[in-house]
Amino acid sequence: MSTRTTALLGLALFVAVAFLLAVVARGDRAFVNEVDPPTTYINGPGGASALAEALTGIGMKVERSRKPWRALHLDADSALFVVLSPTDGIAPSDVGRIAARAHDIGPVLLAGRNAGSAMACWGWSVQSRGRDSIRVTHPGERPPEDAPWVTDVLVPAAAADRPEQLTPDAGADECFRMHGRIDTILVTAGNRPVLIRVTPKFGFPAYLASESSLFTNRVLRYTSAGPWTLALIRGIGHRVVFDEYHHGFTEGGSLEGAVLEWTRRSPWGWSVWQLVVIGIIALIAAMVRFGPVRSVIRRTRRSPLEHVRALATALQAARGHDVAVELLVRGLRRRLSRDGRPGREPAAEWLTSLAERTRSPRVRAAAGRLRELTRPRRSVDDVLAAANAVEDVWQELRP
């Protein structure tokens, strides 16, 4: 890949990542509020973690239930059971169980349109006002400037809204015995009920809210709903149990599954997947070869003759003629030795003994010539003469 192509791909990747981060950082609060379920495990604007932390801060014991309602143990603890707009809805069998719990164990708090099937046990349902929102206040009071807004209100449930599919073992009898005294806690500016308390003749009261947004992090932080919400729950008891099972938080699962679920519902998770796609595209683009194939420069090793010429040139430049003659004699001694090693005696003595041991007149003459050439201050011609003398000796005495 050429340098220009690599630079263009890097610039395109940088612009895409910068644009993505700008979109995510800008954020649309209304969008996040719709995506995040009102669960105490989420810290975003649509979550309810602030409510659980605030209740813990004022001394209440807060628990999170991740078991199905059929697996909950019916004990004598009168804890408030909170169900905030369950993401997965409430099955008919669970409607009977929540009614049985309110009848035998303790109070319940149901909020949101998705909990409307359970609210029918107390004779109420949720009605939407469309896109029109209205402020919330206490009965007989004027809405404050920082009052929360709602779009859903509570209305009496019609006969068609009653959970007729309940079985006797699911608590159908309790479901139809939960009607009782009604206390209005919050209303709209038009005096439409938003949060009520239904106290049956037998059993514990049920708190019904038209919207779960009244308990989310954004409303508790930016409106006046925080103080009266904490005061309301604090006056019910000392222990609160939040239902997390119907938001998809079960006991089982793995870290990989939780991460995939987070990337599916969070804008930051979408940005991670987009970065992965961009990286794969960049990797595929880097694998494609652009332009013709370049020829490889072949580098061959030098031959022995080239090494000799290079050594001769270096010795000539350094005026090392005496060294050259000495190296020629040492090479001859190494080739003529039995073990391939030159002796330790001086070159002149070795050449004298070589001339005495041989019978060849040519070897004696060449050895005498080499003995004369081993003296200092030799010239270029002396080096050439030494090379010829070494070759004569080798030709005569070569094994």
Long-range contacts (C-beta under 8 A, 24 or more apart in sequence): 1-285, 1-286, 1-288, 1-289, 1-290, 2-290, 2-291, 5-290, 6-286, 9-282, 9-285, 9-286, 13-278, 13-282, 16-274, 16-278, 17-275, 17-278, 20-271, 20-274, 20-275, 21-271, 24-267, 24-268, 24-271, 27-267, 29-218, 32-267, 33-213, 33-216, 33-218, 35-265, 35-266, 36-265, 37-85, 37-87, 37-247, 37-248, 38-84, 38-85, 38-111, 38-112, 38-212, 38-213, 38-215, 38-216, 39-84, 39-87, 39-242, 39-244, 39-247, 39-249, 40-64, 40-242, 40-244, 41-244, 41-247, 41-249, 43-217, 44-217, 45-216, 45-217, 45-218, 46-213, 46-216, 46-217, 46-218, 47-216, 47-217, 48-84, 48-212, 48-215, 48-216, 48-217, 48-242, 49-217, 50-216, 50-217, 50-220, 50-221, 51-215, 51-216, 51-217, 51-220, 51-229, 52-240, 52-242, 54-220, 54-226, 54-230, 55-230, 55-233, 55-234, 55-240, 58-230, 58-234, 59-238, 60-233, 60-234, 60-238, 60-239, 60-240, 61-238, 61-239, 61-240, 62-239, 62-240, 62-242, 63-239, 63-240, 63-241, 63-242, 64-241, 64-242, 64-244, 64-249, 65-241, 65-242, 65-243, 65-244, 65-245, 66-244, 66-245, 66-249, 66-250, 66-251, 67-245, 67-251, 68-94, 68-245, 69-94, 69-97, 69-98, 69-101, 69-243, 69-245, 70-94, 70-97, 72-97, 72-101, 74-101, 74-104, 74-105, 75-105, 76-105, 77-105, 77-106, 77-239, 78-105, 78-106, 78-107, 78-204, 78-237, 79-105, 79-106, 79-237, 79-239, 79-240, 79-241, 80-106, 80-107, 80-108, 80-109, 80-233, 80-236, 80-237, 80-239, 80-240, 80-241, 81-105, 81-106, 81-107, 81-108, 81-109, 81-241, 81-243, 82-108, 82-109, 82-111, 82-240, 82-241, 82-242, 82-243, 83-108, 83-109, 83-110, 83-111, 83-115, 83-118, 83-243, 83-246, 84-111, 84-112, 84-115, 84-212, 84-215, 84-242, 84-243, 85-111, 85-112, 85-113, 85-114, 85-115, 85-211, 85-212, 86-112, 86-114, 86-115, 86-243, 86-246, 86-247, 87-114, 87-246, 87-247, 87-248, 88-246, 88-247, 88-248, 89-114, 89-117, 89-246, 90-114, 90-115, 90-117, 90-118, 90-246, 92-117, 92-163, 92-165, 92-166, 92-170, 93-166, 93-167, 93-170, 94-118, 94-246, 95-120, 95-121, 95-163, 95-166, 95-170, 95-171, 95-175, 96-163, 96-166, 96-167, 96-170, 96-171, 96-172, 96-174, 96-175, 97-170, 97-171, 99-171, 99-174, 99-175, 99-178, 100-171, 100-174, 102-174, 102-178, 102-200, 102-203, 102-204, 102-205, 102-206, 103-171, 103-174, 103-177, 103-178, 103-200, 103-202, 103-203, 103-204, 104-174, 104-203, 105-204, 106-204, 106-237, 107-204, 107-205, 107-206, 107-207, 107-236, 107-237, 108-204, 108-206, 108-207, 109-206, 109-207, 109-209, 109-233, 110-206, 110-207, 110-208, 110-209, 111-208, 111-209, 111-210, 111-211, 111-212, 111-214, 111-215, 112-209, 112-210, 112-211, 112-212, 113-152, 113-210, 113-211, 115-212, 116-161, 117-163, 119-154, 119-157, 119-208, 120-157, 120-161, 120-162, 120-163, 121-163, 121-174, 121-175, 121-176, 121-178, 122-178, 122-179, 122-198, 122-200, 122-206, 122-208, 123-156, 123-157, 123-178, 123-179, 123-198, 124-154, 124-155, 124-156, 124-157, 124-196, 124-198, 124-208, 125-154, 125-155, 125-156, 125-157, 125-158, 125-161, 126-152, 126-153, 126-154, 126-155, 126-210, 127-152, 127-153, 127-154, 127-155, 127-210, 128-152, 129-153, 134-188, 134-189, 134-190, 134-192, 135-188, 135-189, 136-186, 136-187, 136-188, 136-194, 136-214, 136-225, 137-186, 137-187, 137-188, 137-189, 138-185, 138-186, 138-187, 138-228, 139-184, 139-185, 139-186, 139-187, 139-191, 143-189, 144-224, 146-222, 146-223, 146-224, 147-223, 147-224, 147-225, 148-213, 148-214, 148-219, 148-223, 148-224, 148-225, 150-188, 150-194, 150-210, 150-211, 150-213, 150-214, 151-211, 152-210, 152-211, 153-188, 153-192, 153-193, 153-194, 153-210, 154-192, 154-193, 154-194, 154-195, 154-196, 154-208, 154-210, 174-203, 177-201, 177-202, 177-203, 178-203, 178-206, 185-232, 186-214, 207-232, 207-236, 316-380, 321-378, 321-379, 321-380, 321-382, 321-383, 322-376, 322-377, 322-378, 324-378, 324-383, 324-386, 325-373, 325-374, 325-378, 325-382, 325-383, 325-386, 326-374, 328-383, 328-386, 328-387, 328-390, 329-370, 329-374, 329-386, 329-390, 331-390, 332-390, 332-393, 332-394, 335-394, 336-394, 336-397, 347-374, 348-374, 354-393, 358-396, 358-397, 360-396, 360-397, 362-392, 362-396, 363-392, 363-393, 363-396, 363-397, 365-392, 366-390, 366-392, 366-393, 366-396, 367-393
